[in-house]
Amino acid sequence: MSPFRRFRPLTARWGTASTLPREFEVVLSHSILIVDDSALIRQSLRSCLEQDPDWRVCGEAEDGKVAVEKVKELHPDIVILDLQMPEMDGLAAARQITVVAPKTAMVMFTMHSDEQLLKAARAAGIKDVVSKSEGIADHLFASLRDACNDSSEQRAS
């Protein structure tokens, strides 16, 4: 059972029961910034994530430099970063994101996955490294949930 729920509109009582307009619906979803130099990968991730009401894609970036600016602008809960990108790679972007938005959770989504990369990613503030060649949806969703839980605990303290 997901700890992130979609709550229905509250019912107000003034003589008869009525439902508040949809814009007053409280949605507990996590905003995600997708960062990858491949437009196809960004679109595929967006399509996959938008199937689940727990996730809301707030933006996309094609490289690490743009990602840092988008984090400042959009304040996402989570950033999904590719490793190899032009302008600025995912590790350099993660180091800068950690400085400008220390409570933003990050997950690296890359073709490269080994123990050395995992150590470098964790040192840069990234919670997990997910290989693009693994069972993508299940592993990515599990990593996002773990990153959210860690980030939520950090924000509470």
N, C-alpha and C positions, 0 to 999 in steps of 0.2 A: 504494500500500500504506500503510495507516494505521500511524503510529508507536505508536498506542494499541492494545494487544492484550488479549485475554482469555486468561489462562493457565489451563490445566486443572489439576486437583488433582495434587499430587505423589504419586508411588508410594513407599510405605514397604516395606522388605524386612525381615521377621522370619519367616524360614522360607519363607513364600510371599508373593507380591506382593499388596498390597492397596491400595485407593484410600482416601484420607482423606475424611472427610465433606465434603459440599458447603460447609459454613460455613467451611472452611479454604481454599476456592478464592480465589486472588488475582485481583482484578479491577482493572485499570487503566483506570478510567473517570473522567470529569470531572464534578463535581457542578455543577449549574446552578440558579440562582434566577431564576424568571421574574417580571418586574414589569410589570404592565399593568392599567389600570383596567377593562378589559373581560374578564369571566370567560370569554367565548367565545374570545377571542384566547389567553388563558392556557391554556385546555384544548386548543385547536388546536395551540399550540406544544408543549405537553407530549406530545400524541399523536404529533406528528411526531418529536420528539427521542427518545422512548422506542422508536422503531423501530431505533435505532442503539445498539449496546452500548457505544459510546464515551462516551455521554452518560447521566447520571443526574440527573433533576430532584429536587432536595432540598427544594424549597419554592416557594411562590408568594406574591406580595404585590400588593395592589391600588393602592398609591400609594408615592411615594418615602419618606415617613416610615416606613411599615411595612417597606419594603425595607432601610433602614439598620439597623433593629432585627433583621431576619432575617439580615442579613449578620453581625452580631455574634454571633447565636445559632448559625447553621448553618455558617459559614465556607465558603461555596461557592467553587469555583475560578473560576466565571464568573457574571456577572449580566447578564441580558438586560433592558434598560430601555426602556420607552416614553418618549416625550418629554413629552406633555401628559397630566398626571394631577392629580387633586385633592390637596389637602394640600401636596404637594411634587412639583415636576416632575422629570423624569429628569436634567436637568443639575445641579440642586441636590443631588439624591440622589447623583449620581456624585461630586460634589465632597466630600460627607461620607464616602462609601464609600472614596474615595482616602485620606482621613485615617485612618479606623478599620481599614481592611484594604488597605494599599497594594499588596499583591501579588495582589489579586483582579482578574481581567480583566473588562472590561465592554464590551458591544456594545449599541448603541442600535438598537431596532427600532421604526420610526415611519412615519407617513404622510408626514411632512415630510422631504425630503431635498434639501439644496442645499449649496453650498460654504461658506456662512456657518455653517450648522449643523455641518458637519463640523469646521470650525476651532474652534467653541465646544465641541463634544463632545471633541475631542482635548485642548483646554486643561483640560477637567474630568477627564481621565484615561480617556476612552472610546477603545477601540482602533479601532472602525469604526462607521459608521452604515449600517444596512440598511433600505431602503424596503420597507414592507409591500406596495407595489404591484408590486415587481419579482418576478423568478423566485425566490420566497421560499426554498424548501428549499435549492437549490444555493448561493445567495449567503449565506444564513444559516449553513449548515454550513461553508462556506469561511471566513467571518469568525470563527466559533467556533474553528476549527482554528488560524487565525492568532493569535487572542487567546491560545489555550492555549500555543502555541509560544512567544510572547513572554513569557507569564507563567512558564512553566517555566524559561526562560533567566534571568529575573529571580530566581526562587527559588534557582537554582543559584549565583548570584553573591552 
